[in-house]
Structure formats: C-alpha cells, structure tokens
Amino acid sequence: MSHNTDTSALGKVAYLGPEGTYSQLAAMEFFGAGVELVDCASIDDVFIAVEEGRVSYGIVPVENSTEGAINNTQDCLVDSTARIIGEQVVSIEHSLLAQEASSKADIKKIASHKQSLAQCRTYLTKNFPIAQQVECSSNAEAAILAQADGATAAIASELAGQIYSLRSLESRIQDKSNNRTRFLVLALEETEASGYDKTSILVYTENKPGALFRVLKPFEKLGLSLTRIETRPSKKEAWEYVFFIDFEGHVDDEATKSLFSALKLSRVEVKVLGSYPLCK
C-alpha cells in the first residue's frame, strides 16, 4: 500500500539494485509506482546517497522472517547520520524464471542471492538435486544471468521476470509461505508522532555481568513494548556488543523521554535511529 500518492512532490529514492530486486518492489509499495528510483550497487551505497543528499530517501532490507537480520544494514546504521522515517514489510514470493524457450529439463544452473537460495532449499533439493547453485549479489543479477543463458534459471520476483523478459516456470517456490522481509526507509529528516509509532535505538553497554538486564529493566518499569532486539559486535572493542532495539512509541512521548533518562543513569550509550509510523 502506497504511503505517498503525490509522487511529484517526492525527491529521488535510492534502493539496492539493479532493477527487479525486492528492494525496488518495497520502494514502489511504500512511495507508489510513479516515484523516481535510483538503483545502487550495495546497501552501503544507499546510505551514502542519502547522507550526501543525492537522493531524498533510501530503502534497505533489515530483516527476513526466515533468515533473520541483514547484518550489512545493521553495521551501516551504527555509523550513519541517516534516520529511519518509515518501514515496509514485503511478502517474498519467489519464482523460478528462465528464457521463454527454456523448460525445467533445460536448467543446469540455479542463480540467486544466497538468502533466496536458502529460502528455497527444500524445493531445489526435490526438483533440481544436481543443478549447480550460483550465488549472486541480488536476485536481479540472477535474472540478468538467466536472460543471457537458456540453461540458467533465476530465483527472483515476478517483477524481475517482467523487467528482464523471463518466463515463470513455477511461482511461489519458497519453502515457507509466510516469508516476509522488513525494509527501512531512510532520510535526513525527522518524523512527527502519528499516535501509532515505533522507535529504533542502538544501545552500547559495558562488557559486565547483568548489562542486558540493566538495559531492559526500564522498558518493563515504564510499560514500553519491545518489538525486536538484536545483538551485534560493537566493533569498538573486542567482546563488546551493541543492542539494536525497536519498541512501540515516539521519541516525543513522555514515556520514551523517561526511558532515555533511565538508560542514561545506567551508564549506557544510546543512539536514536529514528521514530516512525508502524507498518500495519
């Protein structure tokens, strides 16, 4: 569902390319099909495009319901000045795409992003047990390989099939029907409270016993609902960690202000990544 139907009022939106990725699909679902899109070679490049003001918005994947967190995005969030101003959840429906004249019997290679190959593991084992699996930087890159070789099939979206003139040999081949990826919308601006918001923060703690307990205790005391918590190495010192935490509420809410005060007393470092409307 589009969050902004007046695409003429929008600037450019950067996404992980090339054309035909689920990131492009997420951008079209969030901003509307008429938005001007700029494809980037990597997640890092999406962040840089936003930070340098070359685009108004960026969109990056942050977690998948079956394969977990996207570490590259989390690492970029640690250092980036970009803010999270929205989220979009996309249903991941993989199709097996090939040249118009190709059949399943012709396929000797299956190309896709490593996560997509993992998400279709059971299907591939059953239907293509001896086919060579080729890991690509994106599903769209896999579609480009299939476009050039009749013996190669790509696991990608129907959108990629349309863009690269490929035929769907079979649709919805992912092992789990409820496969979804959550995307973050980035900008340099802040968002006002909508009344139904989520806030994302980073919390750096000392490597001492009970560190996580001290972080989580104020959330319970203030009745703030956690929606996600992830741990990553802080990259500042060995064996120190940073917690990625999402919770319901906006930075302007009194409960959130009380939370930050309590965390400050706990001697932890907090970086606010952004407050934004919850994706319904």
Residue pairs with C-beta under 8 A, 6 or more apart in sequence:
1 29
2 29
2 30
2 31
2 32
2 33
3 30
3 31
3 86
3 88
4 10
4 30
4 31
4 32
5 32
7 31
7 32
7 34
7 35
7 36
10 31
10 35
10 36
10 56
10 57
11 36
11 55
11 56
11 57
12 36
12 37
12 38
12 54
12 55
12 56
12 57
13 27
13 31
13 35
13 36
13 37
13 38
13 55
13 56
13 57
13 58
13 59
14 37
14 38
14 39
14 40
14 45
14 46
14 49
14 50
14 54
14 55
14 57
14 58
14 59
15 21
15 23
15 24
15 26
15 27
15 37
15 38
15 39
15 40
15 46
15 58
15 59
15 60
16 23
16 39
16 40
16 42
16 43
16 46
16 60
16 61
16 138
17 23
17 24
17 39
17 40
17 41
17 138
17 140
18 39
18 138
18 140
18 141
18 144
19 39
19 140
19 160
19 163
20 139
20 140
20 143
20 156
20 157
20 159
20 160
20 163
20 164
21 39
21 138
21 139
21 140
21 157
21 160
22 61
22 90
22 92
22 139
22 157
22 181
23 59
23 60
23 61
23 183
24 37
24 39
24 140
24 159
25 90
25 157
25 159
26 59
26 61
26 88
26 90
26 181
26 183
27 35
27 37
27 59
28 35
28 37
29 88
29 90
30 59
30 86
30 88
30 183
30 185
31 57
38 49
38 54
38 55
40 46
40 49
41 137
42 72
42 137
43 60
43 61
43 70
43 72
43 73
43 76
44 72
44 76
46 58
46 59
46 60
46 186
47 58
47 60
47 76
47 80
47 82
47 186
49 55
49 58
50 57
50 58
50 80
50 82
50 186
50 187
50 188
51 80
51 81
51 82
51 188
53 188
56 187
57 85
57 185
57 186
57 187
58 82
58 185
58 186
58 187
59 88
59 183
59 184
59 185
59 186
60 70
60 73
60 76
60 183
60 184
60 186
61 70
61 73
61 181
61 182
61 183
61 184
62 69
62 70
62 73
62 74
62 182
62 183
62 184
63 69
63 70
63 181
63 182
63 228
63 230
64 70
64 92
64 115
64 119
64 179
64 180
64 181
64 182
65 176
65 178
65 179
65 180
65 181
66 119
66 175
66 176
66 179
67 115
67 118
67 119
69 230
69 244
71 232
73 184
74 230
74 232
74 244
75 232
75 235
77 202
77 244
77 273
78 202
78 232
78 234
78 235
78 242
78 271
80 186
81 188
82 186
82 187
82 188
83 186
83 187
83 188
83 189
83 190
83 273
83 274
84 184
84 185
84 186
84 200
84 273
84 274
84 276
85 185
85 186
85 187
85 189
85 190
85 191
85 274
85 276
86 184
86 185
86 191
86 276
86 277
86 279
87 182
87 183
87 184
87 185
87 198
87 276
87 278
87 279
88 182
88 183
88 185
88 279
89 180
89 181
89 182
89 183
89 279
90 180
90 181
90 183
91 179
91 180
92 119
92 174
92 179
92 180
92 181
93 157
93 158
93 171
93 172
93 174
93 179
94 112
94 116
94 119
94 120
94 155
94 156
94 157
94 172
94 173
94 174
94 179
95 155
95 156
95 157
95 158
95 161
95 168
95 169
95 170
95 171
95 172
95 173
96 104
96 110
96 153
96 154
96 155
96 168
96 169
96 170
96 171
96 173
97 143
97 146
97 153
97 154
97 155
97 156
97 160
97 161
97 164
97 166
97 167
97 168
97 169
98 106
98 107
98 146
98 150
98 152
98 153
98 154
98 166
98 167
98 169
99 146
99 147
99 149
99 150
99 166
99 167
100 165
100 166
100 167
101 150
102 150
102 151
102 153
102 167
102 169
103 169
104 127
104 169
104 170
106 150
106 151
107 128
107 131
107 151
107 152
107 153
107 169
108 131
108 132
108 151
108 152
109 131
109 132
109 133
109 134
109 145
109 149
109 151
109 152
109 153
110 117
110 124
110 128
110 131
110 132
110 133
110 134
110 152
110 153
110 154
110 155
111 133
111 134
111 135
111 136
111 141
111 142
111 145
111 146
111 152
111 153
111 154
111 155
112 120
112 133
112 134
112 135
112 136
112 139
112 142
112 154
112 155
112 156
113 135
113 136
113 137
113 138
113 139
113 142
114 135
116 139
116 142
116 155
116 156
117 124
117 133
117 135
117 155
119 174
119 175
119 176
119 179
120 155
120 173
120 174
120 175
121 175
122 175
123 173
123 174
123 175
124 131
124 133
134 142
134 145
134 152
136 142
136 145
139 154
139 155
139 156
139 157
139 160
140 156
140 160
140 163
140 164
142 154
142 155
142 156
143 154
143 156
143 160
143 161
143 163
143 164
143 166
144 164
145 152
145 154
146 152
146 153
146 154
146 164
146 166
147 164
147 165
147 166
153 169
154 160
154 166
155 173
158 168
158 171
160 166
161 167
161 168
182 279
185 276
190 274
190 275
191 197
191 274
191 275
191 276
191 277
192 252
193 250
193 252
193 253
193 275
194 250
194 277
196 277
196 278
196 280
197 248
197 249
197 250
197 253
197 275
197 276
197 277
197 278
198 227
198 246
198 247
198 248
198 249
198 275
198 276
198 277
198 278
199 246
199 247
199 248
199 249
199 250
199 251
199 256
199 272
199 274
199 275
200 244
200 245
200 246
200 272
200 273
200 274
200 275
200 276
201 244
201 245
201 247
201 270
201 271
201 272
201 273
202 242
202 243
202 244
202 245
202 270
202 271
202 273
203 215
203 242
203 243
203 245
203 263
203 268
203 269
203 270
203 271
204 234
204 236
204 240
204 242
204 268
204 269
204 270
204 271
205 211
205 212
205 214
205 215
205 240
205 241
205 243
205 268
206 240
206 267
206 268
207 237
207 239
207 240
207 241
211 268
212 243
214 266
214 268
215 243
215 245
215 263
215 266
215 268
216 226
218 224
218 258
218 259
218 262
218 263
218 266
219 226
219 247
219 259
221 262
222 255
222 258
222 259
222 262
223 255
224 247
224 248
224 249
224 255
224 256
224 259
225 247
225 248
226 245
226 246
226 247
227 246
227 247
227 248
228 244
228 245
228 246
229 243
229 244
229 245
229 246
230 243
230 244
231 241
231 242
231 243
231 244
232 241
232 242
232 244
233 240
233 241
233 242
234 240
234 241
234 242
248 278
249 255
249 256
249 275
250 256
250 275
251 257
251 272
251 275
252 275
256 275
260 270
263 270
264 270
